[in-house]
Amino acid sequence: MRRHFIIFGIVALAAGPALAQATNNVGNPAIKDSAPHTTTSATKGRNSFTEKQAIHRLAKAGYSASSLTKDADGVWTGPATKAGKSVTVGLDFKGNITER
């Protein structure tokens, strides 16, 4: 019986660091949450948003856009209005919005 406790203790000590490492999420997630965020520059990358999804995400942030185009960097860009002001917006693959 004592032998089982010793073996269990050794296994528990060996598995502890492995379990701790498995919980670290390292990387660059595409979308952290569903809320739109504004940034100073768009992140280049492969964008999986459709034009309709991009327009909807901009609308959630208060922008009114009717047509967007995806540029070579994977950023949806186009004219929009917000609070009566005409701007050019960009939406990157993370869902971040840029305004010019």
Backbone as CSV, one residue per row, in Angstrom:
resi,resn,N_x,N_y,N_z,CA_x,CA_y,CA_z,C_x,C_y,C_z
1,MET,0.817,-1.187,0.000,0.000,0.000,0.000,0.869,1.262,0.000
2,ARG,1.934,1.202,0.802,2.829,2.345,0.878,3.475,2.605,-0.484
3,ARG,3.737,1.537,-1.210,4.342,1.633,-2.533,3.420,2.410,-3.488
4,HIS,2.111,2.215,-3.394,1.155,2.921,-4.251,1.179,4.422,-3.978
5,PHE,1.293,4.809,-2.706,1.346,6.229,-2.363,2.612,6.875,-2.910
6,ILE,3.714,6.168,-2.864,4.975,6.701,-3.374,4.894,6.884,-4.893
7,ILE,4.363,5.885,-5.574,4.223,5.967,-7.038,3.267,7.103,-7.406
8,PHE,2.135,7.224,-6.697,1.181,8.291,-6.960,1.828,9.662,-6.746
9,GLY,2.627,9.803,-5.706,3.316,11.065,-5.429,4.283,11.440,-6.528
10,ILE,5.028,10.471,-7.014,5.996,10.739,-8.088,5.273,11.158,-9.367
11,VAL,4.189,10.466,-9.694,3.423,10.799,-10.903,2.815,12.198,-10.767
12,ALA,2.287,12.524,-9.595,1.682,13.844,-9.380,2.720,14.948,-9.519
13,LEU,3.904,14.749,-8.994,4.963,15.753,-9.114,5.438,15.908,-10.548
14,ALA,5.495,14.823,-11.269,5.955,14.875,-12.659,4.913,15.527,-13.564
15,ALA,3.637,15.328,-13.288,2.584,15.858,-14.152,2.301,17.329,-13.881
16,GLY,2.632,17.849,-12.724,2.332,19.238,-12.362,2.854,20.266,-13.346
17,PRO,4.155,20.262,-13.645,4.672,21.250,-14.599,4.075,21.101,-15.999
18,ALA,3.802,19.886,-16.422,3.220,19.673,-17.749,1.827,20.272,-17.821
19,LEU,1.052,20.130,-16.779,-0.288,20.704,-16.769,-0.235,22.223,-16.721
20,ALA,0.704,22.777,-16.012,0.840,24.226,-15.933,1.205,24.814,-17.292
21,GLN,2.047,24.142,-18.044,2.438,24.631,-19.355,1.300,24.544,-20.350
22,ALA,0.439,23.571,-20.216,-0.643,23.392,-21.167,-1.674,24.516,-21.077
23,THR,-1.739,25.223,-19.961,-2.732,26.272,-19.809,-2.277,27.613,-20.356
24,ASN,-1.008,27.770,-20.702,-0.526,29.024,-21.276,-0.934,29.096,-22.737
25,ASN,-1.722,30.116,-23.096,-2.128,30.307,-24.482,-1.192,31.313,-25.123
26,VAL,-0.242,30.818,-25.863,0.713,31.674,-26.539,0.284,31.784,-27.982
27,GLY,0.338,32.973,-28.522,-0.016,33.135,-29.917,-0.623,34.493,-30.172
28,ASN,-1.263,34.606,-31.290,-1.860,35.843,-31.736,-3.289,35.545,-32.154
29,PRO,-4.224,35.562,-31.203,-5.594,35.190,-31.541,-6.199,36.154,-32.546
30,ALA,-7.049,35.619,-33.396,-7.687,36.463,-34.399,-8.623,37.468,-33.753
31,ILE,-9.573,37.000,-32.971,-10.515,37.895,-32.312,-10.537,37.561,-30.834
32,LYS,-10.270,38.548,-30.001,-10.257,38.321,-28.566,-11.667,38.306,-28.000
33,ASP,-12.518,39.182,-28.471,-13.901,39.221,-28.035,-14.742,39.826,-29.149
34,SER,-16.034,39.890,-28.943,-16.903,40.366,-30.015,-17.027,41.885,-30.074
35,ALA,-16.515,42.598,-29.091,-16.607,44.060,-29.092,-15.606,44.658,-30.074
36,PRO,-16.036,45.637,-30.883,-15.101,46.270,-31.811,-14.098,47.148,-31.070
37,HIS,-12.867,47.159,-31.522,-11.806,47.965,-30.931,-11.217,48.852,-32.020
38,THR,-10.791,50.043,-31.649,-10.122,50.909,-32.610,-8.627,50.910,-32.327
39,THR,-7.831,50.944,-33.377,-6.381,50.964,-33.253,-5.819,52.025,-34.184
40,THR,-4.541,52.323,-34.017,-3.906,53.328,-34.865,-3.453,52.757,-36.201
41,SER,-3.187,51.442,-36.243,-2.814,50.815,-37.506,-3.377,49.402,-37.565
42,ALA,-3.779,49.011,-38.748,-4.353,47.690,-38.949,-3.255,46.636,-38.959
43,THR,-3.593,45.452,-38.478,-2.655,44.338,-38.477,-2.787,43.580,-39.795
44,LYS,-1.668,43.391,-40.469,-1.676,42.643,-41.723,-1.923,41.179,-41.424
45,GLY,-2.670,40.522,-42.284,-2.904,39.100,-42.118,-4.096,38.635,-42.930
46,ARG,-4.195,37.348,-43.049,-5.279,36.748,-43.820,-6.610,36.996,-43.101
47,ASN,-7.535,37.656,-43.770,-8.802,38.065,-43.180,-9.904,37.106,-43.599
48,SER,-10.609,36.546,-42.627,-11.681,35.597,-42.940,-13.059,36.236,-42.889
49,PHE,-13.139,37.538,-42.567,-14.428,38.224,-42.587,-14.917,38.347,-44.019
50,THR,-16.214,38.187,-44.216,-16.806,38.531,-45.507,-17.072,40.031,-45.487
51,GLU,-17.384,40.598,-46.639,-17.678,42.025,-46.687,-18.890,42.348,-45.805
52,LYS,-19.895,41.511,-45.848,-21.099,41.728,-45.042,-20.782,41.693,-43.546
53,GLN,-19.950,40.741,-43.128,-19.550,40.664,-41.719,-18.741,41.890,-41.311
54,ALA,-17.869,42.363,-42.192,-17.058,43.551,-41.903,-17.954,44.775,-41.744
55,ILE,-18.933,44.937,-42.620,-19.859,46.071,-42.531,-20.657,45.999,-41.235
56,HIS,-21.085,44.795,-40.858,-21.834,44.620,-39.610,-20.970,44.970,-38.397
57,ARG,-19.725,44.551,-38.400,-18.830,44.857,-37.279,-18.586,46.362,-37.176
58,LEU,-18.445,47.027,-38.316,-18.297,48.476,-38.305,-19.555,49.147,-37.765
59,ALA,-20.713,48.619,-38.130,-21.981,49.177,-37.651,-22.081,49.071,-36.131
60,LYS,-21.584,47.974,-35.556,-21.598,47.816,-34.103,-20.755,48.892,-33.420
61,ALA,-19.779,49.424,-34.135,-18.911,50.469,-33.587,-19.418,51.871,-33.929
62,GLY,-20.583,51.954,-34.594,-21.170,53.255,-34.894,-20.888,53.801,-36.274
63,TYR,-20.269,53.004,-37.140,-19.964,53.448,-38.500,-21.054,52.982,-39.451
64,SER,-21.300,53.777,-40.474,-22.231,53.405,-41.531,-21.425,53.263,-42.816
65,ALA,-21.301,52.034,-43.298,-20.557,51.763,-44.532,-21.429,50.907,-45.434
66,SER,-21.327,51.144,-46.746,-22.148,50.357,-47.677,-21.320,49.425,-48.550
67,SER,-20.059,49.770,-48.784,-19.210,48.884,-49.586,-17.769,48.993,-49.109
68,LEU,-17.112,47.848,-49.069,-15.715,47.776,-48.648,-14.950,46.930,-49.650
69,THR,-13.648,47.120,-49.695,-12.783,46.270,-50.512,-11.647,45.751,-49.636
70,LYS,-11.213,44.531,-49.927,-10.101,43.945,-49.172,-8.806,44.267,-49.904
71,ASP,-7.867,44.889,-49.197,-6.598,45.248,-49.832,-5.606,44.087,-49.791
72,ALA,-4.409,44.318,-50.301,-3.387,43.269,-50.389,-2.923,42.782,-49.015
73,ASP,-3.105,43.591,-47.978,-2.706,43.214,-46.624,-3.804,42.460,-45.879
74,GLY,-4.956,42.243,-46.538,-6.058,41.533,-45.912,-6.945,42.417,-45.056
75,VAL,-6.869,43.721,-45.251,-7.659,44.674,-44.466,-8.829,45.164,-45.318
76,TRP,-10.048,45.077,-44.746,-11.222,45.632,-45.413,-11.177,47.150,-45.246
77,THR,-11.257,47.899,-46.350,-11.208,49.359,-46.292,-12.328,49.948,-47.135
78,GLY,-12.712,51.173,-46.782,-13.721,51.858,-47.574,-14.236,53.093,-46.869
79,PRO,-15.080,53.839,-47.581,-15.655,55.049,-46.991,-16.776,54.695,-46.008
80,ALA,-16.883,55.524,-44.974,-17.941,55.333,-43.980,-18.238,56.674,-43.333
81,THR,-19.318,56.715,-42.584,-19.642,57.899,-41.809,-19.860,57.504,-40.359
82,LYS,-19.518,58.418,-39.476,-19.758,58.226,-38.048,-20.039,59.595,-37.450
83,ALA,-21.184,59.714,-36.839,-21.615,60.978,-36.229,-21.593,62.116,-37.252
84,GLY,-22.011,61.825,-38.480,-22.079,62.834,-39.526,-20.755,63.184,-40.169
85,LYS,-19.676,62.531,-39.778,-18.343,62.808,-40.306,-17.951,61.706,-41.287
86,SER,-17.486,62.097,-42.481,-17.020,61.128,-43.476,-15.588,60.730,-43.174
87,VAL,-15.336,59.432,-43.134,-14.008,58.902,-42.843,-13.729,57.705,-43.742
88,THR,-12.485,57.301,-43.793,-12.098,56.047,-44.427,-11.759,55.088,-43.295
89,VAL,-12.382,53.918,-43.318,-12.175,52.953,-42.245,-11.451,51.724,-42.769
90,GLY,-10.833,51.019,-41.841,-10.199,49.745,-42.138,-10.566,48.747,-41.052
91,LEU,-10.728,47.506,-41.424,-11.034,46.438,-40.467,-10.063,45.297,-40.726
92,ASP,-9.189,45.012,-39.738,-8.200,43.944,-39.926,-8.762,42.593,-39.506
93,PHE,-7.952,41.544,-39.627,-8.410,40.185,-39.367,-8.748,39.948,-37.904
94,LYS,-8.269,40.820,-37.012,-8.581,40.696,-35.591,-9.889,41.387,-35.233
95,GLY,-10.444,42.139,-36.186,-11.662,42.887,-35.921,-11.391,44.294,-35.437
96,ASN,-10.128,44.720,-35.465,-9.757,46.063,-35.046,-10.097,47.061,-36.151
97,ILE,-10.573,48.220,-35.750,-11.005,49.251,-36.696,-9.982,50.391,-36.682
98,THR,-9.606,50.835,-37.884,-8.768,52.023,-38.020,-9.561,53.071,-38.758
99,GLU,-9.281,54.311,-38.466,-10.006,55.428,-39.074,-9.014,56.448,-39.592
100,ARG,-9.249,56.909,-40.831,-8.406,57.968,-41.418,-9.271,59.117,-41.816
